[in-house]
Amino acid sequence: MLEISNYSKSYGGDKLAADSVSLKVESGDIYGFIGHNGAGKSTTIRAIVGVLDFTDGEILIDGHSVKTEPMECKKVTAYIPDNPDLYENLTGIQFLNFVADVFQIGDAERSERIAHYANAFEITDALGDLISSYSHGMKQKVAIISALIHEPKLLVLDEPFVGLDPKAAFTLKEIMHDLCRKGAAVFFSTHVLDVAEKLCNKVAIIKQGKIITSGTMEELTAGKSLEEAFLEVYDA
Ligand SMILES: Nc1ncnc2c1ncn2[C@@H]1O[C@H](COP(=O)(O)OP(=O)(O)OP(=O)(O)O)[C@@H](O)[C@H]1O
């Protein structure tokens, strides 16, 4: 579903923010991308979803190149940034309909999906209100719903659990499992190792732009906690 091969990115200067990053996310995977602040997680994620140009390496989504077939990639991908910017002067429902229009989702399907996810996130009653009146968490919920409207094959999230209350975080985890059961894949960055350990079947650890280890949770932890395994490889 997602294949990154030797992706490198520099913002100028000698240091590479991403240095020959390679990894593979398969259908059904919930893949955690972990590393300290400034490790290169967002730099990698933003290239995957086509908001950051790159020249070195290749990124394929569902077999399509992010560089040469961006539309094909965007049709099947959803991206939820760490701090989503929504159109503040629209109501929640206007924004969701706008996104559904962009992805050319029919009336019946969009209504059904919006109702389903709005109900799951307990935000149905607020959808008629202006987004500018929403709390940070409500904006995040609307951003998540907007990302799910076109039933993505690949869901990419940057620090998705920051700012969500426990109930919403639980709902998002259920949604991730549901998508993967239907054959999609989820790739997300996090600092919260406990969440990654419980949720992910695979993880990659990135340090100073380089993937220092990746694989299944069992391979990486080998009987230890993810926190112990992480600190061992990170400090080695
Ligand atoms: N727009 C930019 N211009 C210059 N340097 C940048 C830019 N964005 C990121 N960097 C640098 O690239 C490196 C990787 O940053 P990145 O944001 O990808 O890390 P991250 O792992 O997502 O960190 P965090 O967990 O803090 O979000 C850092 O050294 C950062 O300072």
The ligand as a Gaussian input file, in Angstrom:
#p B3LYP/6-31G(d) Opt

LIG

0 1
 N       10.460000      23.811000       6.979000
 C       11.639000      23.489000       7.496000
 N       12.758000      24.204000       7.234000
 C       13.959000      23.867000       7.750000
 N       14.166000      22.805000       8.542000
 C       13.092000      22.045000       8.848000
 C       11.775000      22.339000       8.345000
 N       10.923000      21.400000       8.803000
 C       11.659000      20.572000       9.569000
 N       12.950000      20.949000       9.586000
 C       14.073000      20.259000      10.286000
 O       14.084000      18.922000       9.819000
 C       14.352000      18.018000      10.883000
 C       13.214000      17.011000      10.975000
 O       12.032000      17.684000      11.397000
 P       10.589000      17.002000      11.434000
 O        9.575000      18.081000      11.640000
 O       10.446000      16.134000      10.260000
 O       10.723000      16.101000      12.749000
 P        9.625000      15.306000      13.564000
 O       10.201000      13.963000      13.837000
 O        8.305000      15.372000      12.900000
 O        9.580000      16.152000      14.923000
 P        8.366000      16.448000      15.946000
 O        8.144000      15.177000      16.676000
 O        8.953000      17.519000      16.830000
 O        7.192000      16.918000      15.150000
 C       14.546000      18.870000      12.131000
 O       15.926000      19.093000      12.310000
 C       13.826000      20.163000      11.786000
 O       14.408000      21.252000      12.467000

